Amino acid sequence: MFFCHLTNYAYQTTSDLDISATYIDVRSSHAKELLNEDMPGAIWVNPQNLLIINNFLKTSDKRKKYIVFCSCPHDEHSIALAEIMDREGYENVYVLEDGWDIITDNHLTTRRS
């Protein structure tokens, strides 16, 4: 785990899974449709809908541990949300590097019917 600094924001990255954390899925609706699988228990926050992002930020506990993941090649959606959460005062936010790959490699997905 290390700290990244991008555009003056600091967020933590991890390649480890943690069952005590709340997982945030920021895959686009297109990616979710294409992959047709979800991580049970993860909260989906559509990265392309500012209203949904704002609602999530207004209703979430800033002290909880969050692990943000996407299926982007360079974790772009995860990084963007982690930066916003950092700016909004969230205390414990991690970007899961290669998130969707790690989640599927660990068999933590279920197929949608």
Backbone bond lengths (Angstrom), bond angles and torsions (degrees), N, CA, C in turn:
res aa  C-N    CA-C-N  psi(-1)  N-CA   C-N-CA  omega(-1)  CA-C   N-CA-C  phi
1 M - - - 1.442 - - 1.526 108.04 -
2 F 1.334 115.51 139.43 1.451 119.68 176.93 1.518 109.12 -149.64
3 F 1.310 115.99 168.09 1.457 120.85 179.18 1.512 109.26 -97.47
4 C 1.323 115.63 138.24 1.456 121.14 175.63 1.513 108.29 -110.24
5 H 1.280 116.17 146.87 1.456 120.82 175.86 1.518 107.12 -123.11
6 L 1.302 115.79 117.72 1.446 121.85 -179.19 1.513 106.45 -139.97
7 T 1.275 117.18 126.67 1.463 122.65 -178.31 1.529 112.54 46.06
8 N 1.323 116.65 45.47 1.470 123.86 175.16 1.527 114.64 68.73
9 Y 1.302 119.65 12.69 1.457 121.71 175.64 1.523 108.29 -108.58
10 A 1.315 115.80 150.40 1.458 120.03 176.94 1.522 107.50 -119.05
11 Y 1.291 116.22 132.93 1.451 121.37 173.53 1.518 107.10 -144.65
12 Q 1.304 115.62 161.09 1.453 120.59 -177.25 1.523 109.43 -101.79
13 T 1.316 116.34 146.35 1.453 120.71 174.06 1.521 108.70 -114.29
14 T 1.315 114.66 154.82 1.458 120.11 178.05 1.513 108.85 -149.00
15 S 1.291 116.45 156.90 1.462 121.50 171.00 1.526 109.11 -119.37
16 D 1.341 116.03 10.69 1.462 122.11 -179.58 1.519 110.65 -104.89
17 L 1.317 115.16 146.08 1.458 121.65 175.41 1.522 108.57 -92.16
18 D 1.321 116.96 149.56 1.460 122.01 -178.53 1.521 108.22 -141.46
19 I 1.330 116.92 113.81 1.469 119.98 -176.02 1.524 112.87 -68.78
20 S 1.330 117.34 -16.41 1.465 118.93 179.54 1.528 112.49 -82.96
21 A 1.325 117.63 -11.46 1.464 121.84 -177.21 1.528 111.05 -85.59
22 T 1.317 114.80 159.38 1.458 122.03 170.77 1.517 106.88 -95.41
23 Y 1.325 116.48 125.78 1.456 121.67 -178.37 1.514 110.40 -93.07
24 I 1.318 115.51 136.55 1.457 121.88 178.78 1.522 107.91 -118.56
25 D 1.313 115.42 118.22 1.464 124.17 179.98 1.523 107.83 -91.92
26 V 1.316 117.21 114.18 1.457 120.72 178.25 1.529 111.50 -114.99
27 R 1.334 115.20 33.81 1.465 118.47 172.24 1.523 108.25 -71.16
28 S 1.295 116.72 146.20 1.462 120.69 177.34 1.526 109.19 -65.87
29 S 1.327 116.72 160.79 1.468 119.87 178.31 1.526 109.97 -61.58
30 H 1.320 117.09 -34.19 1.467 120.64 177.43 1.534 110.95 -64.33
31 A 1.315 117.39 -44.97 1.473 121.24 179.27 1.518 110.74 -64.18
32 K 1.335 117.09 -41.64 1.468 120.31 178.44 1.528 110.45 -61.57
33 E 1.320 116.59 -42.85 1.459 121.17 179.84 1.525 111.04 -64.93
34 L 1.322 115.83 -43.41 1.453 121.60 -178.81 1.528 111.92 -64.76
35 L 1.327 117.00 -44.11 1.461 121.37 -177.17 1.523 112.70 -79.59
36 N 1.330 117.64 -26.61 1.468 124.17 176.23 1.530 113.73 54.49
37 E 1.316 117.34 30.78 1.460 122.62 176.60 1.526 108.76 -139.64
38 D 1.330 114.71 154.53 1.459 121.01 177.10 1.518 109.22 -135.01
39 M 1.321 115.75 160.96 1.453 121.69 171.19 1.524 106.27 -94.70
40 P 1.348 117.83 113.79 1.467 119.66 179.48 1.526 111.32 -56.25
41 G 1.330 115.80 134.85 1.453 121.55 178.60 1.517 114.25 90.22
42 A 1.329 117.42 -14.98 1.466 119.93 179.41 1.529 109.41 -75.28
43 I 1.310 115.53 146.70 1.465 121.98 176.47 1.519 107.37 -93.19
44 W 1.332 116.62 123.75 1.455 119.03 177.54 1.520 109.54 -88.80
45 V 1.318 116.12 124.91 1.455 122.93 175.08 1.528 105.96 -120.70
46 N 1.324 115.92 108.93 1.461 120.68 -178.20 1.532 109.01 -63.07
47 P 1.335 117.30 115.34 1.464 119.81 -175.30 1.522 113.30 -70.01
48 Q 1.319 116.73 -9.47 1.464 120.54 -177.96 1.518 112.52 -104.54
49 N 1.340 117.14 11.79 1.459 120.71 -178.03 1.532 109.19 -128.88
50 L 1.316 116.04 102.72 1.469 120.42 -176.43 1.522 112.73 -63.47
51 L 1.317 118.15 -32.02 1.463 120.90 178.30 1.529 110.25 -63.99
52 I 1.308 117.37 -44.04 1.470 121.55 178.45 1.535 110.29 -64.72
53 I 1.323 116.98 -42.72 1.466 120.44 178.34 1.528 109.87 -60.99
54 N 1.325 117.00 -47.25 1.468 120.69 179.90 1.520 111.87 -62.29
55 N 1.334 117.80 -41.34 1.467 120.90 177.77 1.523 111.01 -62.60
56 F 1.316 116.97 -41.44 1.461 120.72 177.36 1.526 109.96 -60.63
57 L 1.322 116.83 -47.02 1.463 120.90 -177.96 1.525 112.02 -64.11
58 K 1.321 117.69 -35.66 1.463 121.65 -179.19 1.526 112.88 -71.75
59 T 1.332 117.12 -27.32 1.463 119.94 -172.37 1.526 114.15 -108.09
60 S 1.313 118.16 -0.74 1.465 120.86 -175.97 1.520 112.11 -97.28
61 D 1.317 115.20 149.46 1.461 123.03 178.70 1.534 109.19 -77.55
62 K 1.294 117.59 118.41 1.463 122.55 -176.60 1.522 113.33 -71.06
63 R 1.331 117.34 -12.29 1.467 119.96 -178.15 1.525 113.07 -94.61
64 K 1.335 118.09 -14.19 1.464 121.07 -179.04 1.526 111.07 -69.63
65 K 1.315 115.37 162.69 1.458 120.88 175.14 1.524 108.32 -91.06
66 Y 1.335 115.62 127.14 1.460 121.93 179.81 1.521 109.89 -120.79
67 I 1.322 115.23 137.95 1.458 121.60 171.76 1.522 106.68 -119.26
68 V 1.325 115.35 118.50 1.455 122.40 -176.07 1.524 108.56 -99.10
69 F 1.341 116.49 134.49 1.458 119.52 178.46 1.519 110.99 -139.05
70 C 1.323 114.74 155.86 1.460 121.93 174.46 1.525 107.92 -147.18
71 S 1.302 115.85 -174.06 1.466 119.94 177.22 1.527 110.71 -115.63
72 C 1.310 117.16 16.52 1.471 122.73 179.27 1.530 109.81 -68.37
73 P 1.315 116.90 147.58 1.470 119.31 179.73 1.528 114.36 -59.48
74 H 1.321 117.61 -31.59 1.471 120.91 -178.40 1.522 111.33 -124.55
75 D 1.318 116.97 25.93 1.472 123.78 176.62 1.530 113.26 59.20
76 E 1.335 116.93 32.11 1.464 120.92 -174.38 1.523 113.71 -58.72
77 H 1.346 117.62 -47.89 1.470 120.01 -178.86 1.526 110.84 -65.75
78 S 1.328 116.90 -38.93 1.469 120.44 179.14 1.521 111.12 -63.96
79 I 1.305 115.88 -45.14 1.461 120.78 -179.86 1.525 110.43 -62.42
80 A 1.329 116.59 -43.70 1.473 120.41 -178.80 1.526 110.81 -60.43
81 L 1.349 117.48 -46.81 1.463 119.14 -179.81 1.527 111.09 -67.84
82 A 1.326 117.92 -39.58 1.468 120.73 178.60 1.528 110.92 -60.98
83 E 1.321 117.40 -38.51 1.461 120.66 177.59 1.524 110.94 -64.54
84 I 1.330 116.19 -42.97 1.470 119.93 178.25 1.522 110.03 -63.31
85 M 1.328 117.24 -45.33 1.459 120.97 -179.74 1.519 110.90 -62.41
86 D 1.324 117.56 -40.44 1.467 121.20 176.98 1.526 110.09 -61.06
87 R 1.299 116.15 -46.40 1.468 120.89 -179.78 1.525 111.63 -62.68
88 E 1.350 116.77 -31.57 1.462 121.91 -179.25 1.529 113.20 -85.64
89 G 1.331 117.88 2.76 1.457 121.10 173.54 1.516 115.96 94.35
90 Y 1.327 117.89 13.20 1.467 119.59 175.31 1.515 108.14 -68.55
91 E 1.330 116.19 136.56 1.458 121.26 -169.60 1.527 115.21 -92.91
92 N 1.327 118.27 -21.03 1.459 120.17 -168.12 1.524 110.36 -143.68
93 V 1.331 117.01 70.37 1.460 122.69 -175.97 1.522 109.43 -114.85
94 Y 1.323 115.56 131.68 1.458 122.46 179.25 1.518 109.38 -125.21
95 V 1.323 116.19 143.85 1.457 122.39 170.11 1.518 106.47 -98.14
96 L 1.327 116.54 124.17 1.462 121.00 176.97 1.522 107.41 -81.87
97 E 1.317 115.87 108.50 1.463 121.02 -179.35 1.527 109.94 -62.39
98 D 1.330 116.11 132.95 1.468 121.57 -176.52 1.520 109.75 52.92
99 G 1.323 115.23 42.50 1.460 123.27 -169.37 1.512 116.75 -48.93
100 W 1.323 117.72 -57.71 1.457 119.16 -175.77 1.522 110.70 -62.77
101 D 1.340 117.71 -37.09 1.467 120.68 178.24 1.527 111.03 -63.13
102 I 1.321 117.80 -43.38 1.469 121.15 179.55 1.527 110.35 -64.59
103 I 1.322 116.74 -42.52 1.460 120.74 -179.12 1.534 110.80 -64.31
104 T 1.323 117.55 -44.08 1.469 119.28 179.53 1.522 111.48 -71.98
105 D 1.339 117.48 -36.54 1.474 120.29 177.66 1.527 111.69 -61.90
106 N 1.332 116.96 -28.56 1.460 121.61 179.35 1.529 112.44 -95.53
107 H 1.330 116.01 11.50 1.476 122.25 175.73 1.522 112.84 56.64
108 L 1.330 116.16 44.74 1.453 121.14 -178.37 1.521 112.34 -105.35
109 T 1.323 116.64 22.25 1.461 120.00 -179.13 1.530 110.66 -116.66
110 T 1.312 114.19 158.30 1.463 120.07 171.19 1.529 107.87 -129.20
111 R 1.301 114.91 144.02 1.441 122.05 178.52 1.513 109.73 -75.20
112 R 1.323 116.57 138.44 1.457 119.90 175.51 1.511 109.85 -80.08
113 S 1.334 115.98 144.45 1.477 118.42 179.95 1.502 111.29 -91.90
